[in-house]
Amino acid sequence: MSQSLSQRVTPDLAAITELFKPITWFPPMWAFTCGVIASGADLYTNIPIILVGLLLTGPMVCATSQAVNDWYDREVDAINEPNRPIPSGRIPGRWGLFIACAWTGLSLLIATALGQWGFLATLLALVLAWAYSMPPLRLKQNGWLGNAACGLSYESLAWITGSAVMVGGMMPSMESLSLAILYGIGAHGIMTLNDFKSITGDRQMGIRSLPVQLGPRRAAALACWTMACPQVVVIGILFYWQASVYAAAVIALLIGQLILMRWFMRAPSERAIYYSGFGIPMFVCGMMMSAFALRGAL
């Protein structure tokens, strides 16, 4: 007979995998890849570095951030999503914290393979991951700060790291930095979309997400503007680089987002998850187009 949840003393592999939320690994891995492409460096001779970077940004650092967040969110998750691994008991006792600490240490160990820049970038990303969820800082208590930390870490820092490790640990070009920061700002809006699903629990637990602070409609409008405006600036930059084909592609992707945004704004609480599923892929496709545009301009 299988061990009951009440008797379980160790988590099973399926619960740990769910804790790490592999679906969330995509954004930082994608941003790292954009940075790699934008660096202009040869891809084939740097395959080992690229693979280590992808391992770090997704299965290690992002997975760590998910474990840390779920541990410190276990009380609010018991209200919003009681079937998650920790509140459901599938990861019992303090195992959630132990896993988060172990994955932090392992991430830092692997980061040494990327040199000084890669190690320091990983360290900063892990500090932000813990600061986002852990008291007393707990940046997620305020949607402005928490979303900024996530956007800059998941998109800007991952992009910058991808560029830096490809050019021997040097600071990326100003052009690459500009794109990384612009898309990191846009990711603030993506993080706001993610907060719509937990409004009820956030209110009860005193977490001041933007949908809680501003209300669903104003938060939705802010998310849309925050995602759209940086892309408009990117389009201008691409035209300045005379990368008109890539600029046209980003324009088309932005138009698609604007159409979905209008639909989303009519019922933001009910449609946030659907907009995330269709609008965000257009946003990140624009990131990749911009990276290729920069590579071609170098």
C-alpha positions in Angstrom: 0.0 0.0 0.0 1.4 3.5 -0.9 2.4 5.8 1.9 -0.4 8.3 2.8 0.2 12.0 2.7 -0.1 12.2 6.5 2.6 9.6 7.0 5.0 10.9 4.3 8.4 12.0 5.6 10.2 12.5 2.3 9.0 14.0 -1.0 8.8 11.9 -4.2 10.4 12.9 -7.5 7.1 13.9 -9.1 6.4 16.4 -6.3 9.9 17.9 -6.5 9.6 18.3 -10.2 6.3 20.1 -9.7 7.9 22.3 -7.1 10.5 23.4 -9.6 7.8 24.2 -12.2 9.7 23.4 -15.4 7.3 25.5 -17.5 8.7 28.6 -15.8 12.2 27.9 -16.9 11.5 29.1 -20.4 11.7 32.9 -20.0 15.2 33.1 -18.5 16.5 30.4 -20.8 15.0 32.3 -23.8 16.5 35.6 -22.6 19.9 33.9 -22.1 19.7 32.6 -25.7 18.8 36.1 -26.9 21.9 37.5 -25.2 24.0 34.7 -26.7 22.8 35.6 -30.2 23.1 39.3 -29.7 26.7 39.0 -28.6 27.7 38.3 -32.2 30.1 35.5 -31.1 30.5 32.2 -32.9 27.8 29.8 -31.7 29.3 26.5 -32.6 32.7 26.9 -30.8 30.9 28.0 -27.7 28.3 25.2 -27.4 29.6 24.0 -24.0 29.3 27.5 -22.5 25.8 27.8 -24.0 24.7 24.5 -22.5 26.0 25.4 -19.1 24.3 28.8 -19.2 21.0 27.2 -20.2 21.3 24.7 -17.4 21.9 27.5 -14.9 19.2 29.9 -16.0 16.4 27.3 -16.2 16.8 24.0 -14.2 19.0 25.5 -11.6 18.4 29.2 -10.8 14.8 29.5 -12.0 14.0 26.2 -10.3 15.6 27.5 -7.1 13.5 30.7 -7.3 10.3 28.6 -7.6 11.2 26.4 -4.6 12.0 29.4 -2.5 8.8 31.2 -3.5 6.6 28.1 -2.8 8.2 27.6 0.6 7.6 31.2 1.8 4.2 31.2 0.0 2.9 28.0 1.6 0.3 29.8 3.7 -1.1 31.8 0.8 -1.0 28.8 -1.5 -3.0 26.9 1.0 -5.8 29.4 0.2 -5.2 30.0 -3.5 -3.8 26.6 -4.7 -4.0 24.0 -1.9 -3.0 21.2 -4.3 0.5 22.5 -4.7 3.3 20.2 -3.4 4.0 22.0 -0.1 0.4 22.9 1.2 -0.9 19.5 0.0 1.7 17.6 2.1 3.4 15.9 -0.9 6.5 17.8 0.1 6.3 17.3 3.9 7.9 19.1 6.9 10.8 21.5 6.0 11.8 19.6 2.9 10.7 22.6 0.7 13.3 24.8 2.5 16.0 22.1 2.3 15.5 21.7 -1.4 15.7 25.4 -2.0 18.9 25.7 0.0 20.5 22.7 -1.7 19.6 23.9 -5.2 21.1 27.4 -4.3 24.4 25.8 -3.4 24.5 23.5 -6.5 23.7 26.5 -8.7 26.6 28.4 -7.4 28.9 25.4 -7.9 27.9 25.0 -11.5 28.2 28.8 -12.1 32.0 28.6 -11.5 32.2 27.0 -15.0 31.1 30.3 -16.5 34.0 32.3 -15.0 33.8 35.4 -12.8 31.0 37.1 -14.7 28.8 34.1 -14.9 29.3 33.3 -11.2 28.6 36.9 -10.1 25.5 37.0 -12.3 24.2 33.8 -10.8 24.9 35.0 -7.3 22.9 38.2 -8.0 20.0 36.2 -9.5 19.9 33.9 -6.5 20.0 36.9 -4.1 17.1 38.4 -5.9 15.2 35.1 -5.8 15.5 34.9 -2.0 14.9 38.6 -1.5 11.7 38.3 -3.6 10.1 35.7 -1.2 12.0 35.7 2.1 11.2 38.0 5.0 12.1 40.6 6.0 12.7 41.9 2.5 10.0 39.8 0.8 9.9 42.1 -2.3 6.8 40.4 -3.5 4.9 42.1 -0.7 4.9 45.1 -3.0 4.0 44.5 -6.6 6.1 47.4 -7.9 9.3 46.1 -6.3 8.7 42.4 -6.7 7.7 42.5 -10.3 10.7 44.7 -11.1 13.1 42.2 -9.4 11.6 39.3 -11.4 11.6 41.2 -14.7 15.2 42.4 -14.4 16.4 39.0 -13.2 14.5 36.8 -15.6 15.0 38.9 -18.7 17.7 41.6 -18.4 20.2 39.8 -16.2 19.8 36.5 -18.2 20.3 38.4 -21.5 23.3 40.3 -20.2 24.9 37.1 -18.9 24.4 35.3 -22.2 26.2 38.1 -24.0 28.9 38.5 -21.4 30.0 34.9 -21.2 30.1 34.6 -25.0 32.7 37.5 -25.2 35.0 36.3 -22.5 33.3 37.9 -19.5 33.4 41.4 -20.9 30.6 43.9 -20.5 28.1 43.6 -23.4 27.8 46.4 -25.9 25.5 49.4 -25.1 23.2 48.2 -27.8 22.8 44.8 -26.2 22.4 46.3 -22.7 19.7 48.6 -24.1 17.6 45.8 -25.5 18.1 43.7 -22.3 16.9 46.5 -20.1 13.9 47.4 -22.3 12.7 43.8 -22.4 13.3 43.5 -18.6 11.0 46.6 -18.1 8.4 44.9 -20.4 8.6 41.8 -18.2 7.3 43.8 -15.3 4.0 43.8 -17.1 4.2 40.0 -17.6 4.7 39.5 -13.8 1.6 41.7 -13.2 -0.4 39.3 -15.4 0.8 36.4 -13.2 -0.7 38.1 -10.1 -4.3 38.0 -11.3 -4.7 34.4 -10.4 -4.0 34.9 -6.7 -5.9 38.1 -5.9 -8.1 36.5 -3.2 -5.3 34.9 -1.3 -3.0 38.0 -1.7 -5.7 40.2 -0.1 -6.1 37.9 2.8 -2.4 37.5 3.4 -1.6 41.2 3.0 0.4 40.8 -0.2 0.1 44.1 -2.1 0.3 42.8 -5.7 -0.6 45.4 -8.3 -4.1 43.9 -9.0 -4.7 44.2 -5.2 -3.3 47.8 -5.0 -4.8 49.2 -8.2 -7.8 46.9 -8.8 -8.0 44.5 -11.8 -8.7 47.0 -14.5 -6.1 49.6 -13.6 -3.5 46.8 -13.1 -4.4 45.3 -16.4 -4.0 48.7 -18.2 -0.6 49.2 -16.4 0.6 45.7 -17.5 -0.4 46.4 -21.1 1.3 49.8 -21.3 4.4 48.4 -19.5 4.7 45.6 -22.1 3.9 47.7 -25.1 5.9 50.9 -24.6 9.4 49.2 -24.4 8.6 47.4 -27.7 7.8 50.7 -29.4 11.3 52.0 -28.3 12.8 48.7 -29.6 11.2 49.3 -32.9 12.7 52.8 -33.1 16.1 51.4 -32.3 15.8 48.7 -35.0 14.9 51.3 -37.6 17.9 53.3 -36.4 20.1 50.3 -37.0 18.5 50.0 -40.5 17.2 46.6 -39.6 13.8 47.4 -41.2 12.8 43.7 -41.8 13.3 42.9 -38.1 11.5 46.1 -37.1 8.6 45.2 -39.3 8.4 41.8 -37.7 8.4 43.3 -34.2 5.6 45.7 -35.3 3.5 42.8 -36.5 4.0 41.0 -33.2 3.1 44.2 -31.3 -0.1 44.6 -33.3 -1.1 41.1 -32.5 -0.5 41.9 -28.8 -2.5 45.1 -29.0 -5.5 43.2 -30.4 -5.3 40.7 -27.6 -4.8 43.4 -25.0 -8.0 45.1 -26.0 -9.8 41.7 -25.6 -8.0 41.1 -22.2 -9.0 44.6 -20.8 -12.7 43.8 -21.1 -12.5 41.1 -18.3 -8.9 41.1 -16.9 -9.5 38.8 -14.0 -11.1 36.1 -16.1 -8.8 36.5 -19.2 -5.3 37.1 -17.7 -4.3 33.5 -18.0 -5.5 33.3 -21.6 -3.7 36.5 -22.5 -0.5 35.2 -21.0 -0.8 32.0 -23.1 -1.1 33.9 -26.4 0.2 37.4 -25.9 3.5 36.6 -24.1 4.8 34.3 -26.8 4.5 37.3 -29.2 6.5 39.4 -26.8 9.3 37.0 -26.5 9.4 36.3 -30.2 10.0 40.0 -30.6 13.0 39.6 -28.2 14.5 37.0 -30.4 14.0 39.1 -33.5 15.7 42.0 -31.8 18.7 39.8 -30.8 19.1 38.7 -34.5 18.8 42.3 -35.6 21.7 43.3 -33.3 23.7 40.3 -34.5 23.3 41.4 -38.1 24.2 45.0 -37.2 27.5 44.0 -35.6 
